[in-house]
Amino acid sequence: MVELLKISDQVLLQVISDALTSRSIRFRVENAGMQALMPLPGIMDARILVEEDDLSAAALILQDLEIEG
C-alpha cells in the first residue's frame, strides 16, 4: 500500500473514507485515533493508504473533492 494523504481533520477523513468506500477503492487508515489523543498537527496525522493499483483512481477522487494530496 502507498500513502495517498496525511490528514488531521477527522471530519474530512470521514468524507474521504466514505468517498473511497463508495467507489470500491481498497484503502486503510493508520493512526486514525491518535489525533484525538494527541492533537499535534503534522506529527500525529492519520495516514490514508491505498493499493498501488487504485492510486490514480483515489487521486481523482481527491481532485473531485478539491483536496490536495
PDB file with SEQRES, HELIX, SHEET and CRYST1 records, atoms N, CA, C and O in Angstrom:
SEQRES   1 A   69  MET VAL GLU LEU LEU LYS ILE SER ASP GLN VAL LEU LEU          
SEQRES   2 A   69  GLN VAL ILE SER ASP ALA LEU THR SER ARG SER ILE ARG          
SEQRES   3 A   69  PHE ARG VAL GLU ASN ALA GLY MET GLN ALA LEU MET PRO          
SEQRES   4 A   69  LEU PRO GLY ILE MET ASP ALA ARG ILE LEU VAL GLU GLU          
SEQRES   5 A   69  ASP ASP LEU SER ALA ALA ALA LEU ILE LEU GLN ASP LEU          
SEQRES   6 A   69  GLU ILE GLU GLY                                              
HELIX    1 AA1 GLN A   10  SER A   22  1                                  13    
HELIX    2 AA2 MET A   34  LEU A   37  1                                   4    
HELIX    3 AA3 GLU A   52  ASP A   54  5                                   3    
HELIX    4 AA4 LEU A   55  ASP A   64  1                                  10    
SHEET    1 AA1 3 VAL A   2  ILE A   7  0                                        
SHEET    2 AA1 3 ALA A  46  VAL A  50 -1                                        
SHEET    3 AA1 3 PHE A  27  GLU A  30 -1                                        
CRYST1    1.000    1.000    1.000  90.00  90.00  90.00 P 1           1          
ATOM      1  N   MET A   1       0.845  -1.178   0.000  1.00  0.00           N  
ATOM      2  CA  MET A   1       0.000   0.000   0.000  1.00  0.00           C  
ATOM      3  C   MET A   1       0.889   1.241   0.000  1.00  0.00           C  
ATOM      4  O   MET A   1       1.990   1.249   0.552  1.00  0.00           O  
ATOM      5  N   VAL A   2       0.373   2.280  -0.637  1.00  0.00           N  
ATOM      6  CA  VAL A   2       1.108   3.538  -0.733  1.00  0.00           C  
ATOM      7  C   VAL A   2       0.276   4.652  -0.098  1.00  0.00           C  
ATOM      8  O   VAL A   2      -0.954   4.598  -0.073  1.00  0.00           O  
ATOM      9  N   GLU A   3       0.979   5.662   0.412  1.00  0.00           N  
ATOM     10  CA  GLU A   3       0.297   6.763   1.081  1.00  0.00           C  
ATOM     11  C   GLU A   3      -0.374   7.679   0.071  1.00  0.00           C  
ATOM     12  O   GLU A   3       0.253   8.163  -0.871  1.00  0.00           O  
ATOM     13  N   LEU A   4      -1.649   7.901   0.287  1.00  0.00           N  
ATOM     14  CA  LEU A   4      -2.412   8.824  -0.543  1.00  0.00           C  
ATOM     15  C   LEU A   4      -2.393  10.218   0.074  1.00  0.00           C  
ATOM     16  O   LEU A   4      -2.238  11.214  -0.633  1.00  0.00           O  
ATOM     17  N   LEU A   5      -2.552  10.284   1.403  1.00  0.00           N  
ATOM     18  CA  LEU A   5      -2.719  11.577   2.058  1.00  0.00           C  
ATOM     19  C   LEU A   5      -2.502  11.454   3.557  1.00  0.00           C  
ATOM     20  O   LEU A   5      -2.847  10.437   4.159  1.00  0.00           O  
ATOM     21  N   LYS A   6      -1.926  12.496   4.164  1.00  0.00           N  
ATOM     22  CA  LYS A   6      -1.890  12.643   5.618  1.00  0.00           C  
ATOM     23  C   LYS A   6      -2.903  13.716   5.963  1.00  0.00           C  
ATOM     24  O   LYS A   6      -2.992  14.738   5.283  1.00  0.00           O  
ATOM     25  N   ILE A   7      -3.666  13.483   7.021  1.00  0.00           N  
ATOM     26  CA  ILE A   7      -4.739  14.419   7.346  1.00  0.00           C  
ATOM     27  C   ILE A   7      -4.960  14.473   8.857  1.00  0.00           C  
ATOM     28  O   ILE A   7      -4.872  13.455   9.545  1.00  0.00           O  
ATOM     29  N   SER A   8      -5.245  15.657   9.357  1.00  0.00           N  
ATOM     30  CA  SER A   8      -5.510  15.805  10.794  1.00  0.00           C  
ATOM     31  C   SER A   8      -6.980  16.091  11.086  1.00  0.00           C  
ATOM     32  O   SER A   8      -7.410  15.970  12.234  1.00  0.00           O  
ATOM     33  N   ASP A   9      -7.745  16.461  10.090  1.00  0.00           N  
ATOM     34  CA  ASP A   9      -9.167  16.793  10.252  1.00  0.00           C  
ATOM     35  C   ASP A   9      -9.994  15.505  10.212  1.00  0.00           C  
ATOM     36  O   ASP A   9     -10.083  14.849   9.174  1.00  0.00           O  
ATOM     37  N   GLN A  10     -10.596  15.152  11.349  1.00  0.00           N  
ATOM     38  CA  GLN A  10     -11.342  13.901  11.446  1.00  0.00           C  
ATOM     39  C   GLN A  10     -12.607  13.894  10.578  1.00  0.00           C  
ATOM     40  O   GLN A  10     -12.997  12.847  10.060  1.00  0.00           O  
ATOM     41  N   VAL A  11     -13.237  15.043  10.422  1.00  0.00           N  
ATOM     42  CA  VAL A  11     -14.433  15.120   9.577  1.00  0.00           C  
ATOM     43  C   VAL A  11     -14.053  14.894   8.117  1.00  0.00           C  
ATOM     44  O   VAL A  11     -14.713  14.133   7.410  1.00  0.00           O  
ATOM     45  N   LEU A  12     -13.004  15.546   7.675  1.00  0.00           N  
ATOM     46  CA  LEU A  12     -12.539  15.363   6.306  1.00  0.00           C  
ATOM     47  C   LEU A  12     -12.062  13.936   6.077  1.00  0.00           C  
ATOM     48  O   LEU A  12     -12.242  13.390   4.988  1.00  0.00           O  
ATOM     49  N   LEU A  13     -11.458  13.329   7.087  1.00  0.00           N  
ATOM     50  CA  LEU A  13     -11.050  11.930   6.991  1.00  0.00           C  
ATOM     51  C   LEU A  13     -12.255  11.041   6.723  1.00  0.00           C  
ATOM     52  O   LEU A  13     -12.184  10.124   5.905  1.00  0.00           O  
ATOM     53  N   GLN A  14     -13.357  11.308   7.408  1.00  0.00           N  
ATOM     54  CA  GLN A  14     -14.570  10.517   7.196  1.00  0.00           C  
ATOM     55  C   GLN A  14     -15.143  10.736   5.807  1.00  0.00           C  
ATOM     56  O   GLN A  14     -15.604   9.789   5.171  1.00  0.00           O  
ATOM     57  N   VAL A  15     -15.122  11.974   5.331  1.00  0.00           N  
ATOM     58  CA  VAL A  15     -15.620  12.276   3.985  1.00  0.00           C  
ATOM     59  C   VAL A  15     -14.809  11.514   2.934  1.00  0.00           C  
ATOM     60  O   VAL A  15     -15.374  10.911   2.021  1.00  0.00           O  
ATOM     61  N   ILE A  16     -13.486  11.549   3.070  1.00  0.00           N  
ATOM     62  CA  ILE A  16     -12.620  10.848   2.114  1.00  0.00           C  
ATOM     63  C   ILE A  16     -12.833   9.340   2.203  1.00  0.00           C  
ATOM     64  O   ILE A  16     -12.917   8.663   1.178  1.00  0.00           O  
ATOM     65  N   SER A  17     -12.919   8.817   3.414  1.00  0.00           N  
ATOM     66  CA  SER A  17     -13.144   7.379   3.593  1.00  0.00           C  
ATOM     67  C   SER A  17     -14.456   6.947   2.948  1.00  0.00           C  
ATOM     68  O   SER A  17     -14.507   5.915   2.278  1.00  0.00           O  
ATOM     69  N   ASP A  18     -15.511   7.723   3.144  1.00  0.00           N  
ATOM     70  CA  ASP A  18     -16.799   7.409   2.533  1.00  0.00           C  
ATOM     71  C   ASP A  18     -16.718   7.442   1.011  1.00  0.00           C  
ATOM     72  O   ASP A  18     -17.289   6.586   0.336  1.00  0.00           O  
ATOM     73  N   ALA A  19     -16.004   8.438   0.470  1.00  0.00           N  
ATOM     74  CA  ALA A  19     -15.870   8.544  -0.982  1.00  0.00           C  
ATOM     75  C   ALA A  19     -15.090   7.361  -1.551  1.00  0.00           C  
ATOM     76  O   ALA A  19     -15.465   6.812  -2.587  1.00  0.00           O  
ATOM     77  N   LEU A  20     -14.015   6.969  -0.883  1.00  0.00           N  
ATOM     78  CA  LEU A  20     -13.233   5.823  -1.357  1.00  0.00           C  
ATOM     79  C   LEU A  20     -14.046   4.536  -1.268  1.00  0.00           C  
ATOM     80  O   LEU A  20     -14.017   3.715  -2.185  1.00  0.00           O  
ATOM     81  N   THR A  21     -14.767   4.360  -0.172  1.00  0.00           N  
ATOM     82  CA  THR A  21     -15.588   3.162   0.007  1.00  0.00           C  
ATOM     83  C   THR A  21     -16.686   3.084  -1.052  1.00  0.00           C  
ATOM     84  O   THR A  21     -16.938   2.016  -1.610  1.00  0.00           O  
ATOM     85  N   SER A  22     -17.333   4.208  -1.326  1.00  0.00           N  
ATOM     86  CA  SER A  22     -18.437   4.204  -2.294  1.00  0.00           C  
ATOM     87  C   SER A  22     -17.977   3.869  -3.702  1.00  0.00           C  
ATOM     88  O   SER A  22     -18.778   3.445  -4.535  1.00  0.00           O  
ATOM     89  N   ARG A  23     -16.691   4.057  -3.971  1.00  0.00           N  
ATOM     90  CA  ARG A  23     -16.157   3.747  -5.299  1.00  0.00           C  
ATOM     91  C   ARG A  23     -15.315   2.471  -5.294  1.00  0.00           C  
ATOM     92  O   ARG A  23     -14.568   2.202  -6.235  1.00  0.00           O  
ATOM     93  N   SER A  24     -15.450   1.694  -4.222  1.00  0.00           N  
ATOM     94  CA  SER A  24     -14.783   0.389  -4.082  1.00  0.00           C  
ATOM     95  C   SER A  24     -13.262   0.482  -4.183  1.00  0.00           C  
ATOM     96  O   SER A  24     -12.615  -0.421  -4.714  1.00  0.00           O  
ATOM     97  N   ILE A  25     -12.693   1.576  -3.670  1.00  0.00           N  
ATOM     98  CA  ILE A  25     -11.239   1.730  -3.619  1.00  0.00           C  
ATOM     99  C   ILE A  25     -10.755   1.037  -2.340  1.00  0.00           C  
ATOM    100  O   ILE A  25     -11.263   1.304  -1.252  1.00  0.00           O  
ATOM    101  N   ARG A  26      -9.781   0.157  -2.482  1.00  0.00           N  
ATOM    102  CA  ARG A  26      -9.224  -0.536  -1.317  1.00  0.00           C  
ATOM    103  C   ARG A  26      -8.263   0.405  -0.604  1.00  0.00           C  
ATOM    104  O   ARG A  26      -7.318   0.918  -1.204  1.00  0.00           O  
ATOM    105  N   PHE A  27      -8.517   0.628   0.691  1.00  0.00           N  
ATOM    106  CA  PHE A  27      -7.673   1.546   1.461  1.00  0.00           C  
ATOM    107  C   PHE A  27      -7.652   1.128   2.920  1.00  0.00           C  
ATOM    108  O   PHE A  27      -8.425   0.276   3.358  1.00  0.00           O  
ATOM    109  N   ARG A  28      -6.746   1.752   3.658  1.00  0.00           N  
ATOM    110  CA  ARG A  28      -6.717   1.592   5.115  1.00  0.00           C  
ATOM    111  C   ARG A  28      -6.251   2.918   5.705  1.00  0.00           C  
ATOM    112  O   ARG A  28      -5.548   3.694   5.057  1.00  0.00           O  
ATOM    113  N   VAL A  29      -6.656   3.156   6.942  1.00  0.00           N  
ATOM    114  CA  VAL A  29      -6.281   4.384   7.635  1.00  0.00           C  
ATOM    115  C   VAL A  29      -5.414   4.001   8.830  1.00  0.00           C  
ATOM    116  O   VAL A  29      -5.816   3.187   9.661  1.00  0.00           O  
ATOM    117  N   GLU A  30      -4.244   4.581   8.909  1.00  0.00           N  
ATOM    118  CA  GLU A  30      -3.355   4.370  10.053  1.00  0.00           C  
ATOM    119  C   GLU A  30      -3.375   5.618  10.925  1.00  0.00           C  
ATOM    120  O   GLU A  30      -3.492   6.737  10.426  1.00  0.00           O  
ATOM    121  N   ASN A  31      -3.260   5.413  12.224  1.00  0.00           N  
ATOM    122  CA  ASN A  31      -3.216   6.495  13.218  1.00  0.00           C  
ATOM    123  C   ASN A  31      -4.505   7.309  13.278  1.00  0.00           C  
ATOM    124  O   ASN A  31      -4.469   8.489  13.626  1.00  0.00           O  
ATOM    125  N   ALA A  32      -5.630   6.705  12.949  1.00  0.00           N  
ATOM    126  CA  ALA A  32      -6.887   7.458  12.915  1.00  0.00           C  
ATOM    127  C   ALA A  32      -7.254   8.035  14.281  1.00  0.00           C  
ATOM    128  O   ALA A  32      -7.765   9.153  14.348  1.00  0.00           O  
ATOM    129  N   GLY A  33      -7.014   7.317  15.354  1.00  0.00           N  
ATOM    130  CA  GLY A  33      -7.393   7.796  16.672  1.00  0.00           C  
ATOM    131  C   GLY A  33      -6.322   8.597  17.384  1.00  0.00           C  
ATOM    132  O   GLY A  33      -6.593   9.188  18.429  1.00  0.00           O  
ATOM    133  N   MET A  34      -5.139   8.630  16.857  1.00  0.00           N  
ATOM    134  CA  MET A  34      -4.038   9.302  17.540  1.00  0.00           C  
ATOM    135  C   MET A  34      -4.238  10.812  17.617  1.00  0.00           C  
ATOM    136  O   MET A  34      -3.809  11.433  18.590  1.00  0.00           O  
ATOM    137  N   GLN A  35      -4.867  11.409  16.638  1.00  0.00           N  
ATOM    138  CA  GLN A  35      -5.103  12.854  16.636  1.00  0.00           C  
ATOM    139  C   GLN A  35      -5.995  13.239  17.814  1.00  0.00           C  
ATOM    140  O   GLN A  35      -5.821  14.308  18.399  1.00  0.00           O  
ATOM    141  N   ALA A  36      -6.942  12.380  18.163  1.00  0.00           N  
ATOM    142  CA  ALA A  36      -7.822  12.670  19.299  1.00  0.00           C  
ATOM    143  C   ALA A  36      -7.060  12.602  20.619  1.00  0.00           C  
ATOM    144  O   ALA A  36      -7.341  13.364  21.544  1.00  0.00           O  
ATOM    145  N   LEU A  37      -6.090  11.685  20.702  1.00  0.00           N  
ATOM    146  CA  LEU A  37      -5.314  11.539  21.934  1.00  0.00           C  
ATOM    147  C   LEU A  37      -4.242  12.612  22.079  1.00  0.00           C  
ATOM    148  O   LEU A  37      -4.013  13.141  23.166  1.00  0.00           O  
ATOM    149  N   MET A  38      -3.594  12.920  20.969  1.00  0.00           N  
ATOM    150  CA  MET A  38      -2.516  13.905  20.977  1.00  0.00           C  
ATOM    151  C   MET A  38      -2.695  14.841  19.793  1.00  0.00           C  
ATOM    152  O   MET A  38      -2.169  14.565  18.714  1.00  0.00           O  
ATOM    153  N   PRO A  39      -3.426  15.946  19.964  1.00  0.00           N  
ATOM    154  CA  PRO A  39      -3.709  16.846  18.836  1.00  0.00           C  
ATOM    155  C   PRO A  39      -2.490  17.674  18.422  1.00  0.00           C  
ATOM    156  O   PRO A  39      -2.405  18.869  18.708  1.00  0.00           O  
ATOM    157  N   LEU A  40      -1.564  17.022  17.755  1.00  0.00           N  
ATOM    158  CA  LEU A  40      -0.349  17.674  17.275  1.00  0.00           C  
ATOM    159  C   LEU A  40      -0.333  17.621  15.755  1.00  0.00           C  
ATOM    160  O   LEU A  40       0.187  16.662  15.184  1.00  0.00           O  
ATOM    161  N   PRO A  41      -0.889  18.629  15.081  1.00  0.00           N  
ATOM    162  CA  PRO A  41      -0.939  18.616  13.615  1.00  0.00           C  
ATOM    163  C   PRO A  41       0.449  18.426  13.010  1.00  0.00           C  
ATOM    164  O   PRO A  41       1.426  19.041  13.438  1.00  0.00           O  
ATOM    165  N   GLY A  42       0.506  17.570  12.018  1.00  0.00           N  
ATOM    166  CA  GLY A  42       1.767  17.306  11.342  1.00  0.00           C  
ATOM    167  C   GLY A  42       2.564  16.177  11.958  1.00  0.00           C  
ATOM    168  O   GLY A  42       3.433  15.602  11.303  1.00  0.00           O  
ATOM    169  N   ILE A  43       2.279  15.852  13.213  1.00  0.00           N  
ATOM    170  CA  ILE A  43       3.019  14.784  13.887  1.00  0.00           C  
ATOM    171  C   ILE A  43       2.161  13.537  14.031  1.00  0.00           C  
ATOM    172  O   ILE A  43       2.620  12.431  13.747  1.00  0.00           O  
ATOM    173  N   MET A  44       0.935  13.704  14.462  1.00  0.00           N  
ATOM    174  CA  MET A  44       0.061  12.563  14.721  1.00  0.00           C  
ATOM    175  C   MET A  44      -1.067  12.466  13.695  1.00  0.00           C  
ATOM    176  O   MET A  44      -2.151  11.979  14.019  1.00  0.00           O  
ATOM    177  N   ASP A  45      -0.835  12.913  12.490  1.00  0.00           N  
ATOM    178  CA  ASP A  45      -1.866  12.875  11.456  1.00  0.00           C  
ATOM    179  C   ASP A  45      -2.219  11.440  11.070  1.00  0.00           C  
ATOM    180  O   ASP A  45      -1.383  10.538  11.135  1.00  0.00           O  
ATOM    181  N   ALA A  46      -3.466  11.253  10.670  1.00  0.00           N  
ATOM    182  CA  ALA A  46      -3.889   9.972  10.124  1.00  0.00           C  
ATOM    183  C   ALA A  46      -3.306   9.841   8.719  1.00  0.00           C  
ATOM    184  O   ALA A  46      -3.159  10.830   8.001  1.00  0.00           O  
ATOM    185  N   ARG A  47      -2.981   8.621   8.342  1.00  0.00           N  
ATOM    186  CA  ARG A  47      -2.437   8.355   7.005  1.00  0.00           C  
ATOM    187  C   ARG A  47      -3.427   7.481   6.258  1.00  0.00           C  
ATOM    188  O   ARG A  47      -3.813   6.415   6.739  1.00  0.00           O  
ATOM    189  N   ILE A  48      -3.836   7.932   5.083  1.00  0.00           N  
ATOM    190  CA  ILE A  48      -4.717   7.136   4.229  1.00  0.00           C  
ATOM    191  C   ILE A  48      -3.827   6.415   3.216  1.00  0.00           C  
ATOM    192  O   ILE A  48      -3.110   7.041   2.434  1.00  0.00           O  
ATOM    193  N   LEU A  49      -3.892   5.093   3.251  1.00  0.00           N  
ATOM    194  CA  LEU A  49      -3.098   4.260   2.353  1.00  0.00           C  
ATOM    195  C   LEU A  49      -4.028   3.545   1.385  1.00  0.00           C  
ATOM    196  O   LEU A  49      -5.093   3.072   1.781  1.00  0.00           O  
ATOM    197  N   VAL A  50      -3.635   3.465   0.127  1.00  0.00           N  
ATOM    198  CA  VAL A  50      -4.420   2.762  -0.882  1.00  0.00           C  
ATOM    199  C   VAL A  50      -3.533   1.745  -1.595  1.00  0.00           C  
ATOM    200  O   VAL A  50      -2.306   1.850  -1.597  1.00  0.00           O  
ATOM    201  N   GLU A  51      -4.187   0.769  -2.194  1.00  0.00           N  
ATOM    202  CA  GLU A  51      -3.455  -0.193  -3.012  1.00  0.00           C  
ATOM    203  C   GLU A  51      -2.840   0.559  -4.184  1.00  0.00           C  
ATOM    204  O   GLU A  51      -3.442   1.495  -4.710  1.00  0.00           O  
ATOM    205  N   GLU A  52      -1.661   0.158  -4.585  1.00  0.00           N  
ATOM    206  CA  GLU A  52      -0.963   0.859  -5.666  1.00  0.00           C  
ATOM    207  C   GLU A  52      -1.788   0.891  -6.952  1.00  0.00           C  
ATOM    208  O   GLU A  52      -1.747   1.873  -7.693  1.00  0.00           O  
ATOM    209  N   ASP A  53      -2.533  -0.175  -7.218  1.00  0.00           N  
ATOM    210  CA  ASP A  53      -3.369  -0.232  -8.422  1.00  0.00           C  
ATOM    211  C   ASP A  53      -4.506   0.791  -8.394  1.00  0.00           C  
ATOM    212  O   ASP A  53      -5.007   1.195  -9.443  1.00  0.00           O  
ATOM    213  N   ASP A  54      -4.908   1.205  -7.201  1.00  0.00           N  
ATOM    214  CA  ASP A  54      -6.024   2.140  -7.043  1.00  0.00           C  
ATOM    215  C   ASP A  54      -5.570   3.584  -6.838  1.00  0.00           C  
ATOM    216  O   ASP A  54      -6.402   4.473  -6.658  1.00  0.00           O  
ATOM    217  N   LEU A  55      -4.279   3.822  -6.864  1.00  0.00           N  
ATOM    218  CA  LEU A  55      -3.750   5.151  -6.538  1.00  0.00           C  
ATOM    219  C   LEU A  55      -4.269   6.238  -7.476  1.00  0.00           C  
ATOM    220  O   LEU A  55      -4.673   7.303  -7.009  1.00  0.00           O  
ATOM    221  N   SER A  56      -4.268   6.001  -8.768  1.00  0.00           N  
ATOM    222  CA  SER A  56      -4.725   7.041  -9.700  1.00  0.00           C  
ATOM    223  C   SER A  56      -6.218   7.320  -9.537  1.00  0.00           C  
ATOM    224  O   SER A  56      -6.643   8.472  -9.624  1.00  0.00           O  
ATOM    225  N   ALA A  57      -7.009   6.290  -9.303  1.00  0.00           N  
ATOM    226  CA  ALA A  57      -8.444   6.488  -9.096  1.00  0.00           C  
ATOM    227  C   ALA A  57      -8.694   7.254  -7.794  1.00  0.00           C  
ATOM    228  O   ALA A  57      -9.566   8.121  -7.739  1.00  0.00           O  
ATOM    229  N   ALA A  58      -7.930   6.935  -6.755  1.00  0.00           N  
ATOM    230  CA  ALA A  58      -8.079   7.628  -5.478  1.00  0.00           C  
ATOM    231  C   ALA A  58      -7.656   9.090  -5.607  1.00  0.00           C  
ATOM    232  O   ALA A  58      -8.286   9.970  -5.019  1.00  0.00           O  
ATOM    233  N   ALA A  59      -6.606   9.354  -6.365  1.00  0.00           N  
ATOM    234  CA  ALA A  59      -6.161  10.732  -6.586  1.00  0.00           C  
ATOM    235  C   ALA A  59      -7.231  11.533  -7.320  1.00  0.00           C  
ATOM    236  O   ALA A  59      -7.412  12.717  -7.037  1.00  0.00           O  
ATOM    237  N   LEU A  60      -7.936  10.913  -8.252  1.00  0.00           N  
ATOM    238  CA  LEU A  60      -9.035  11.591  -8.951  1.00  0.00           C  
ATOM    239  C   LEU A  60     -10.178  11.931  -7.993  1.00  0.00           C  
ATOM    240  O   LEU A  60     -10.819  12.972  -8.129  1.00  0.00           O  
ATOM    241  N   ILE A  61     -10.425  11.054  -7.034  1.00  0.00           N  
ATOM    242  CA  ILE A  61     -11.461  11.317  -6.038  1.00  0.00           C  
ATOM    243  C   ILE A  61     -11.072  12.546  -5.206  1.00  0.00           C  
ATOM    244  O   ILE A  61     -11.906  13.413  -4.945  1.00  0.00           O  
ATOM    245  N   LEU A  62      -9.807  12.613  -4.794  1.00  0.00           N  
ATOM    246  CA  LEU A  62      -9.350  13.790  -4.050  1.00  0.00           C  
ATOM    247  C   LEU A  62      -9.490  15.055  -4.886  1.00  0.00           C  
ATOM    248  O   LEU A  62      -9.867  16.111  -4.378  1.00  0.00           O  
ATOM    249  N   GLN A  63      -9.185  14.935  -6.159  1.00  0.00           N  
ATOM    250  CA  GLN A  63      -9.306  16.079  -7.071  1.00  0.00           C  
ATOM    251  C   GLN A  63     -10.773  16.510  -7.171  1.00  0.00           C  
ATOM    252  O   GLN A  63     -11.070  17.705  -7.144  1.00  0.00           O  
ATOM    253  N   ASP A  64     -11.683  15.552  -7.286  1.00  0.00           N  
ATOM    254  CA  ASP A  64     -13.116  15.864  -7.342  1.00  0.00           C  
ATOM    255  C   ASP A  64     -13.595  16.561  -6.065  1.00  0.00           C  
ATOM    256  O   ASP A  64     -14.459  17.436  -6.109  1.00  0.00           O  
ATOM    257  N   LEU A  65     -13.017  16.157  -4.924  1.00  0.00           N  
ATOM    258  CA  LEU A  65     -13.370  16.757  -3.636  1.00  0.00           C  
ATOM    259  C   LEU A  65     -12.606  18.062  -3.382  1.00  0.00           C  
ATOM    260  O   LEU A  65     -12.794  18.707  -2.350  1.00  0.00           O  
ATOM    261  N   GLU A  66     -11.745  18.442  -4.330  1.00  0.00           N  
ATOM    262  CA  GLU A  66     -10.915  19.639  -4.232  1.00  0.00           C  
ATOM    263  C   GLU A  66     -10.000  19.594  -3.011  1.00  0.00           C  
ATOM    264  O   GLU A  66      -9.867  20.566  -2.268  1.00  0.00           O  
ATOM    265  N   ILE A  67      -9.371  18.428  -2.831  1.00  0.00           N  
ATOM    266  CA  ILE A  67      -8.423  18.203  -1.749  1.00  0.00           C  
ATOM    267  C   ILE A  67      -7.070  17.931  -2.381  1.00  0.00           C  
ATOM    268  O   ILE A  67      -6.948  17.097  -3.277  1.00  0.00           O  
ATOM    269  N   GLU A  68      -6.059  18.637  -1.910  1.00  0.00           N  
ATOM    270  CA  GLU A  68      -4.717  18.409  -2.427  1.00  0.00           C  
ATOM    271  C   GLU A  68      -4.093  17.221  -1.716  1.00  0.00           C  
ATOM    272  O   GLU A  68      -4.101  17.147  -0.487  1.00  0.00           O  
ATOM    273  N   GLY A  69      -3.542  16.275  -2.509  1.00  0.00           N  
ATOM    274  CA  GLY A  69      -2.949  15.077  -1.926  1.00  0.00           C  
ATOM    275  C   GLY A  69      -1.462  15.084  -1.918  1.00  0.00           C  
ATOM    276  O   GLY A  69      -0.843  14.128  -1.452  1.00  0.00           O  
TER     277      GLY A  69                                                      
END                                                                             
